[in-house]
């Protein structure tokens, strides 16, 4: 089940019966993101909180020296979003991308 990891995470903090689980699942959208794929681009308005089931994400910007400057990381079983863009509904300054991790 694609939501199993998410529900397992929530159950660490709260009790949920089957009906509550179904309500939560109906409110969320499952999306698979490939490595190096963006879930939010600079200039887009952020409309979601992202819960990371697998992998690592980062938000960053390009500084004046044309280097990527990391603002935040999100790891498995963690939430990540651009709060400023999400709350204000203004375009984001920070793209979010899934990292390609070395083994």
C-alpha positions as CSV (number, residue, x, y, z in Angstrom):
1,X,0.0,0.0,0.0
2,X,1.5,3.3,-1.1
3,X,0.3,5.2,2.1
4,X,1.5,2.6,4.6
5,X,4.7,4.4,5.5
6,X,2.9,7.7,5.9
7,X,0.2,6.1,8.2
8,X,2.9,4.3,10.2
9,X,4.7,7.6,10.8
10,X,1.4,9.3,12.0
11,X,0.6,6.4,14.3
12,X,3.8,7.1,16.2
13,X,2.1,10.3,17.4
14,X,-1.7,9.6,17.3
15,X,-4.1,6.7,17.3
16,X,-6.1,6.3,14.1
17,X,-9.0,4.0,13.4
18,X,-9.8,2.7,9.9
19,X,-12.3,5.4,9.1
20,X,-9.8,8.1,10.1
21,X,-7.1,6.5,8.0
22,X,-9.4,6.6,5.0
23,X,-10.3,10.2,5.6
24,X,-6.6,11.1,5.7
25,X,-5.7,9.1,2.6
26,X,-8.5,10.8,0.7
27,X,-7.0,14.2,1.6
28,X,-3.5,13.4,0.4
29,X,-2.0,12.9,-3.1
30,X,0.7,10.3,-3.6
31,X,3.3,11.3,-6.1
32,X,6.5,9.5,-7.1
33,X,9.5,11.8,-7.8
34,X,12.5,10.7,-9.7
35,X,16.0,11.5,-8.6
36,X,17.0,15.1,-9.7
37,X,13.3,15.9,-10.4
38,X,11.9,19.1,-9.0
39,X,8.6,19.2,-7.1
40,X,8.7,23.0,-6.9
41,X,10.5,25.4,-9.3
42,X,11.6,28.9,-8.5
43,X,8.7,31.2,-9.4
44,X,6.0,28.7,-8.8
45,X,3.5,29.1,-5.9
46,X,3.9,26.4,-3.3
47,X,0.6,24.7,-2.7
48,X,1.6,21.6,-0.7
49,X,3.4,20.2,2.3
50,X,5.5,17.3,1.1
51,X,6.0,14.1,3.2
52,X,9.0,12.2,2.1
53,X,8.5,8.4,2.2
54,X,11.8,7.6,0.5
55,X,14.9,9.5,-0.4
56,X,16.2,13.0,0.4
57,X,15.0,16.4,-0.9
58,X,16.6,19.8,-0.7
59,X,15.5,23.4,-1.3
60,X,18.1,25.8,-2.6
61,X,18.8,29.0,-4.5
62,X,21.5,30.1,-6.9
63,X,23.7,32.7,-5.2
64,X,25.4,35.7,-6.8
65,X,28.4,33.4,-7.7
66,X,26.1,31.1,-9.6
67,X,26.5,28.4,-6.9
68,X,23.7,26.4,-5.4
69,X,23.1,27.4,-1.7
70,X,21.1,24.8,0.2
71,X,18.3,26.2,2.4
72,X,17.0,23.0,3.8
73,X,17.1,19.2,3.6
74,X,14.2,16.8,4.0
75,X,14.9,13.1,4.7
76,X,12.7,10.0,4.9
77,X,9.7,10.4,7.2
78,X,10.1,14.1,7.2
79,X,8.0,17.0,6.0
80,X,9.4,19.7,3.6
81,X,7.8,22.8,2.1
82,X,8.4,26.5,1.3
83,X,6.4,28.0,4.2
84,X,6.6,31.6,3.0
85,X,5.2,30.7,-0.5
86,X,2.7,28.3,0.9
87,X,1.2,30.7,3.4
88,X,1.5,33.9,1.4
89,X,0.6,32.2,-2.0
90,X,3.5,34.2,-3.6
91,X,6.0,32.7,-6.0
92,X,8.8,30.7,-4.3
93,X,12.4,31.7,-4.4
94,X,13.5,28.2,-3.6
95,X,13.2,25.2,-5.9
96,X,12.8,21.7,-4.3
97,X,14.5,18.8,-5.8
98,X,15.0,15.1,-5.0
99,X,18.7,14.4,-4.5
100,X,20.6,11.6,-6.2
101,X,22.4,10.0,-3.3
102,X,25.7,8.1,-3.7
103,X,25.8,4.6,-2.3
